[in-house]
Amino acid sequence: MEILFPREVIDRRVRELADLISRDYRGKEPLVVGILKGAFVFMADLVRALDVPCAIDFIRVASYGGGSVSSGRIRIGKDIETPIAGRDVLIVEDIVDTGLTLSHLVKILRKREPASIRVCAFLDKRERRRVPFQADYVGFSVPDHFVVGYGLDYDEKFRFLPDVCLLRNIV
């Protein structure tokens, strides 16, 4: 594996994102919705760095199964428990790849009539887009390689790594 983003660079960027988000949500109390499982590490660090109060919830939306390539099929394994009508919602995702998962999730959540929906993605892999999608806040752009660490996994492995690494030679 090759380190793409060391923990020190990640920490600095998370603080920068938290500053932007805090500015945009000043005077509000957003509901921060983390997409399980990959976003949990990023979301924990991000929420701790915010200067505005927030509530948190989680949703599990999957399109990968056990492999390294998106299946294109989106399924909700765990829905949020907090009503979002009239609330400002910030979705926190680990990586935007094809755009299918997030575009589908945003459509579902918009039907619940929140005051606003924004997306904060830790990583953005633009080369892989199959549908147009742009996150409101992005930590880093990444090349079209499989990445692990800082909560991101390959078949439930490597989430524990403090750095983001390129995973080479996956089958």
C-alpha positions in Angstrom: 0.0 0.0 0.0 1.0 3.6 -0.7 0.0 6.5 1.6 -2.0 9.0 -0.4 -3.0 11.3 2.5 -1.2 11.0 5.9 -3.1 11.6 9.1 -1.7 15.1 9.6 -3.0 16.3 6.2 -6.3 14.7 6.9 -6.6 16.4 10.3 -5.8 19.8 8.8 -8.4 19.3 6.0 -11.1 18.1 8.4 -10.6 21.3 10.4 -10.9 23.4 7.3 -14.1 21.7 6.3 -15.5 22.1 9.8 -14.8 25.8 9.6 -16.6 26.1 6.3 -19.6 24.1 7.5 -19.7 26.0 10.8 -19.8 29.3 8.9 -22.6 28.1 6.6 -24.7 26.8 9.5 -24.1 29.6 11.9 -27.3 30.2 13.9 -28.7 26.8 12.9 -28.5 23.3 14.3 -28.1 20.9 11.4 -28.8 17.2 11.6 -25.6 15.5 10.5 -26.4 12.2 8.9 -23.5 9.8 8.5 -23.5 7.1 5.9 -22.4 3.8 7.5 -20.0 2.3 7.6 -17.3 4.1 5.8 -18.0 7.7 7.0 -18.0 7.0 10.7 -14.4 8.0 11.4 -14.5 11.1 9.2 -17.9 12.1 10.7 -16.7 11.8 14.3 -13.7 14.0 13.6 -15.8 16.5 11.6 -18.5 16.8 14.3 -15.9 17.4 17.0 -14.4 20.2 15.0 -17.6 22.0 14.3 -18.4 25.3 16.1 -22.1 24.9 15.8 -24.4 22.6 17.7 -25.7 19.6 15.7 -27.7 16.5 16.1 -26.5 13.2 14.6 -28.0 10.2 13.0 -26.9 7.4 10.7 -28.1 5.7 7.6 -26.7 2.7 5.9 -26.9 2.8 2.1 -24.9 0.3 0.1 -24.0 -0.3 -3.5 -20.9 -2.4 -3.3 -21.7 -5.6 -1.6 -18.4 -7.4 -0.9 -16.4 -6.3 -3.9 -14.4 -3.3 -5.1 -16.7 -2.0 -7.8 -20.2 -0.5 -7.3 -23.0 -2.9 -8.3 -25.2 0.0 -9.3 -28.0 -1.4 -7.1 -28.7 0.9 -4.1 -30.3 -0.5 -0.9 -31.0 1.1 2.4 -30.0 -1.3 5.2 -30.7 1.2 8.1 -32.8 4.3 7.8 -32.4 7.5 9.8 -34.5 7.6 13.0 -34.8 11.4 13.2 -37.7 13.2 11.4 -36.1 15.7 8.9 -39.1 17.8 7.8 -38.1 21.4 8.2 -34.6 20.5 9.3 -31.2 21.4 7.8 -29.6 18.1 6.9 -25.9 17.6 6.2 -25.1 14.2 4.8 -21.6 13.0 5.5 -20.1 10.4 3.1 -16.7 8.7 2.9 -16.4 8.8 -0.9 -18.3 9.9 -4.0 -17.6 7.4 -6.7 -20.2 6.8 -9.4 -22.6 9.3 -7.8 -25.4 6.7 -7.9 -25.7 6.2 -4.1 -25.7 9.9 -3.1 -28.0 11.0 -5.9 -30.5 8.3 -5.0 -30.2 9.1 -1.2 -30.7 12.8 -1.8 -33.8 12.2 -3.8 -35.2 10.0 -1.1 -34.5 12.5 1.7 -35.9 15.5 -0.3 -39.3 13.7 -0.3 -39.2 14.1 3.5 -39.2 17.9 3.1 -36.1 19.1 4.9 -35.4 22.8 5.0 -32.1 22.0 3.2 -29.8 19.2 2.2 -26.1 19.5 1.7 -23.4 16.8 1.3 -20.0 16.7 2.7 -17.8 14.0 1.2 -14.4 13.1 2.5 -13.1 11.9 -0.9 -14.3 12.5 -4.4 -13.4 10.2 -7.3 -14.8 12.3 -10.2 -13.4 10.0 -12.9 -15.9 7.3 -12.0 -19.1 9.4 -12.2 -22.0 7.7 -13.9 -24.5 10.3 -13.0 -23.9 14.1 -12.4 -23.3 14.7 -8.7 -21.4 17.4 -6.9 -20.9 17.4 -3.1 -21.2 20.8 -1.4 -18.0 20.2 0.7 -15.2 17.9 -0.4 -12.1 16.9 1.5 -9.9 15.6 -1.3 -10.1 14.5 -4.9 -8.6 11.1 -5.5 -7.5 9.2 -8.6 -9.4 6.2 -10.0 -7.7 3.7 -7.6 -9.2 1.8 -4.7 -8.4 3.6 -1.4 -8.6 2.4 2.2 -8.0 3.7 5.7 -9.6 6.4 7.9 -12.8 4.4 7.9 -12.7 3.2 4.2 -12.4 -0.5 3.7 -11.9 -3.3 1.2 -14.1 -6.2 2.2 -14.3 -4.9 5.8 -10.5 -4.7 6.1 -8.2 -1.7 6.6 -10.7 0.7 8.2 -8.4 1.1 11.2 -5.5 2.7 9.2 -5.0 6.4 10.3 -3.9 7.4 6.7 -5.7 7.1 3.4 -3.8 4.6 1.3 -3.9 3.3 -2.3 -4.7 -0.4 -2.3 -2.9 -2.1 -5.2 -3.3 -5.5 -6.7 -6.9 -6.2 -5.6 -8.8 -8.9 -7.4 
